[in-house]
Amino acid sequence: ETTTAYNLLIDCFDHGLVRLTSTATLAIVIAPTNDYSPAFTQSGNYRANVSENATVGVEIVSVSATDADLGSQGVVSYSISDGNAENKFVIDPKSGSIRLRAPLDWETTPSYELTVNATDNALPPSVPRQSSASVFIAVQDVNDNSPVCLPGVFATLLPEDAPNGRLVTKLACQDADSYANNRLTYVIASGNTENVFSVNSSGYVVVNSADKLDLETKSLYSIY
């Protein structure tokens, strides 16, 4: 890596009374051996965030490794060897740029940890050298799921003398998004004549105006 060739000038002379000499030139080329392994930047640990609605083809992160060998033996190529079972990512073998290959879904897989290899271009009889890096990719959730209530229709019987605060039903609703996006608020949008019922933040529907319950006046409520 320091000196690739030597040009030697060699003098040859005899031992006669009159010394005669001749000169020869010897060129020595040092055949390279693959001495060094590729070395990643950032100590081989990379982290990146990507939104689950990111566009396919967008660059997520780029890795980089250098090799101290000279010439083609110092040229590095990149590949993903582990952590990409779903083939969500692709790496450019020359630049080390990692791009999104397929859509992401936080609800299915919130993070990925890829193993990226950097391999040098060793010339025979040298054996290629390889180093590995870890790439942690955190998928960021977006609010892409609506709340789901199971069952979708709740039915219950209520005596007309039920007091205020009497539990009517407990709504079982869930949202598959992350905590920042799955907190629910309940409101009665329609059908609650004279505000007979109310719903709290936990989804409990209770009697709110017991004096308005009258079977002879209204026997069925359909609230939404």
C-alpha positions as a printed NumPy array, in Angstrom:
array([[  0.   ,   0.   ,   0.   ],
       [  3.045,   2.303,   0.462],
       [  5.235,   1.334,  -2.511],
       [  3.888,  -0.634,  -5.434],
       [  7.078,  -0.971,  -7.517],
       [ 10.859,  -0.634,  -7.398],
       [ 13.255,   0.23 , -10.268],
       [ 16.797,  -0.914,  -9.431],
       [ 19.942,   0.104, -11.336],
       [ 22.586,  -2.646, -11.043],
       [ 26.27 ,  -2.158, -11.962],
       [ 28.415,  -5.161, -12.903],
       [ 32.216,  -4.853, -13.206],
       [ 35.175,  -7.174, -13.643],
       [ 38.497,  -7.264, -11.818],
       [ 40.855,  -6.69 , -14.75 ],
       [ 43.688,  -4.209, -14.745],
       [ 41.385,  -2.032, -16.709],
       [ 38.019,  -2.433, -15.025],
       [ 35.156,  -2.863, -17.385],
       [ 31.54 ,  -2.298, -16.267],
       [ 28.047,  -2.899, -17.478],
       [ 24.726,  -1.654, -16.157],
       [ 21.382,  -3.446, -15.918],
       [ 17.957,  -2.244, -14.818],
       [ 15.69 ,  -4.448, -12.708],
       [ 11.998,  -3.559, -12.369],
       [ 10.217,  -5.163,  -9.408],
       [  6.435,  -4.931,  -9.158],
       [  4.935,  -5.79 ,  -5.775],
       [  2.009,  -8.169,  -6.266],
       [ -0.805,  -6.945,  -4.018],
       [ -2.295,  -9.156,  -1.344],
       [ -5.667,  -8.548,   0.264],
       [ -4.422,  -7.264,   3.612],
       [ -7.364,  -5.265,   4.905],
       [-11.031,  -5.863,   5.614],
       [-13.651,  -3.214,   4.863],
       [-14.343,  -0.909,   7.817],
       [-17.768,   0.662,   8.328],
       [-18.31 ,   4.195,   9.538],
       [-20.342,   4.825,  12.739],
       [-18.705,   1.741,  14.265],
       [-20.978,  -0.372,  12.103],
       [-24.164,   0.696,  13.894],
       [-26.783,   2.636,  11.953],
       [-30.275,   3.779,  12.995],
       [-33.055,   5.315,  10.94 ],
       [-36.75 ,   6.175,  11.199],
       [-39.266,   5.765,   8.404],
       [-42.993,   6.473,   8.298],
       [-45.206,   3.488,   7.571],
       [-46.759,   5.428,   4.686],
       [-43.378,   6.225,   3.104],
       [-43.275,   5.997,  -0.682],
       [-41.678,   2.896,  -2.176],
       [-38.238,   3.822,  -3.512],
       [-37.43 ,   6.453,  -0.892],
       [-33.936,   6.314,   0.624],
       [-34.029,   5.404,   4.307],
       [-30.354,   5.351,   5.255],
       [-26.962,   4.976,   3.603],
       [-24.068,   2.897,   4.943],
       [-20.429,   3.372,   4.06 ],
       [-17.279,   1.272,   4.399],
       [-13.708,   1.835,   3.24 ],
       [-10.92 ,  -0.635,   2.466],
       [ -7.236,   0.336,   2.739],
       [ -6.105,  -2.038,  -0.006],
       [ -5.056,  -0.491,  -3.29 ],
       [ -6.751,  -0.774,  -6.657],
       [ -9.686,  -3.049,  -7.233],
       [ -9.023,  -4.913,  -3.983],
       [-10.056,  -1.775,  -2.139],
       [-13.39 ,  -1.564,  -3.941],
       [-16.295,  -2.467,  -1.648],
       [-19.702,  -3.906,  -2.542],
       [-22.727,  -4.038,  -0.212],
       [-25.433,  -6.635,   0.421],
       [-28.155,  -7.398,   2.991],
       [-27.574, -10.804,   4.567],
       [-30.172, -10.937,   7.352],
       [-33.288,  -9.256,   8.724],
       [-34.932,  -8.666,   5.346],
       [-37.143, -11.752,   5.216],
       [-40.106,  -9.731,   3.953],
       [-37.935,  -8.084,   1.267],
       [-39.04 ,  -4.644,   2.385],
       [-35.643,  -3.112,   1.661],
       [-33.036,  -3.105,  -1.093],
       [-29.44 ,  -1.884,  -0.996],
       [-27.395,  -0.419,  -3.832],
       [-24.323,  -2.69 ,  -4.021],
       [-22.07 ,   0.222,  -5.021],
       [-23.272,   3.183,  -2.96 ],
       [-24.665,   1.469,   0.147],
       [-27.963,   3.352,  -0.135],
       [-30.848,   1.434,   1.469],
       [-34.239,   2.129,  -0.071],
       [-37.795,   1.018,   0.563],
       [-38.791,  -1.852,  -1.712],
       [-42.342,  -2.602,  -0.49 ],
       [-44.988,  -0.849,   1.656],
       [-44.617,  -0.927,   5.443],
       [-47.199,  -1.557,   8.149],
       [-46.409,  -0.54 ,  11.736],
       [-49.229,  -2.706,  13.066],
       [-47.574,  -5.802,  11.547],
       [-43.873,  -5.013,  12.022],
       [-42.868,  -1.903,  14.012],
       [-39.118,  -2.266,  13.451],
       [-36.45 ,  -4.08 ,  11.448],
       [-32.818,  -4.913,  12.174],
       [-30.809,  -5.575,   9.042],
       [-27.346,  -7.092,   8.765],
       [-25.404,  -5.436,   5.951],
       [-22.183,  -6.914,   4.599],
       [-19.349,  -5.01 ,   2.94 ],
       [-17.167,  -7.28 ,   0.776],
       [-13.967,  -6.251,  -0.986],
       [-12.998,  -7.213,  -4.519],
       [-10.033,  -9.499,  -3.824],
       [ -7.981, -10.71 ,  -6.764],
       [ -7.022, -14.429,  -6.943],
       [ -5.384, -16.088,  -5.167],
       [ -6.417, -13.718,  -2.373],
       [ -9.662, -14.456,  -0.554],
       [-12.313, -11.678,  -0.299],
       [-12.612, -10.037,   3.094],
       [-15.958,  -9.077,   4.606],
       [-17.281,  -6.953,   7.457],
       [-20.813,  -6.598,   8.816],
       [-22.877,  -3.701,  10.13 ],
       [-26.198,  -3.495,  11.967],
       [-28.949,  -1.237,  10.604],
       [-31.925,  -0.661,  12.93 ],
       [-34.975,   0.797,  11.188],
       [-37.877,   2.022,  13.332],
       [-41.235,   2.255,  11.562],
       [-43.272,   5.268,  12.653],
       [-47.007,   4.773,  12.99 ],
       [-49.56 ,   6.935,  11.206],
       [-53.26 ,   7.092,  12.032],
       [-54.423,   4.669,   9.361],
       [-56.901,   2.527,  11.32 ],
       [-60.439,   3.466,  12.341],
       [-61.801,   2.335,  15.725],
       [-63.625,  -0.992,  15.594],
       [-66.443,  -1.869,  18.005],
       [-67.277,  -5.527,  18.54 ],
       [-70.07 ,  -6.3  ,  18.353],
       [-71.147,  -3.489,  16.081],
       [-74.68 ,  -3.529,  17.517],
       [-75.336,  -3.589,  21.269],
       [-78.788,  -4.533,  22.572],
       [-79.953,  -4.461,  26.173],
       [-83.113,  -4.332,  28.291],
       [-83.564,  -1.503,  30.766],
       [-86.324,  -1.162,  33.383],
       [-88.174,   2.142,  33.181],
       [-87.47 ,   2.799,  36.865],
       [-83.676,   2.578,  36.377],
       [-81.94 ,   5.325,  38.396],
       [-79.406,   7.833,  37.17 ],
       [-76.006,   6.242,  36.786],
       [-77.455,   2.81 ,  36.008],
       [-75.136,   0.995,  33.595],
       [-76.752,   0.355,  30.238],
       [-73.793,  -1.214,  28.422],
       [-70.008,  -1.072,  28.062],
       [-68.741,  -0.365,  24.545],
       [-65.857,  -2.624,  23.48 ],
       [-63.985,  -0.553,  20.9  ],
       [-60.343,  -0.754,  19.886],
       [-57.952,   0.982,  17.519],
       [-54.979,  -0.915,  16.087],
       [-52.746,   2.162,  15.836],
       [-50.001,   3.042,  18.326],
       [-50.781,   4.717,  21.644],
       [-50.463,   8.212,  20.219],
       [-53.195,   7.407,  17.694],
       [-55.411,   4.836,  19.449],
       [-56.858,   6.831,  22.35 ],
       [-60.614,   6.933,  21.906],
       [-63.27 ,   9.511,  22.7  ],
       [-66.904,   8.459,  22.937],
       [-69.856,  10.721,  22.119],
       [-73.513,   9.991,  21.446],
       [-74.131,  11.479,  18.031],
       [-77.842,  10.81 ,  17.549],
       [-80.918,   9.066,  18.95 ],
       [-80.442,  10.306,  22.502],
       [-83.831,  11.969,  22.912],
       [-83.862,  14.403,  25.837],
       [-80.351,  13.284,  26.788],
       [-81.672,  10.255,  28.614],
       [-78.251,   8.57 ,  28.326],
       [-74.623,   9.606,  28.522],
       [-71.321,   7.929,  27.707],
       [-68.033,   8.501,  29.507],
       [-64.434,   8.385,  28.314],
       [-64.166,   4.676,  29.021],
       [-67.166,   3.75 ,  26.869],
       [-69.653,   3.18 ,  29.701],
       [-73.212,   4.132,  28.663],
       [-75.331,   5.048,  31.699],
       [-78.723,   6.525,  32.48 ],
       [-78.42 ,  10.308,  32.603],
       [-82.041,  11.501,  33.021],
       [-84.001,   8.805,  34.833],
       [-87.102,  10.981,  35.082],
       [-87.375,  10.946,  31.284],
       [-87.627,   7.14 ,  31.089],
       [-91.256,   6.289,  30.4  ],
       [-92.237,   3.055,  28.678],
       [-95.609,   4.472,  27.641],
       [-93.967,   7.462,  25.979],
       [-90.947,   5.789,  24.393],
       [-90.118,   2.104,  24.567],
       [-87.11 ,   1.87 ,  22.252],
       [-83.958,   3.932,  21.865],
       [-81.51 ,   3.519,  19.017],
       [-78.484,   5.626,  19.783],
       [-75.326,   6.075,  17.71 ]])
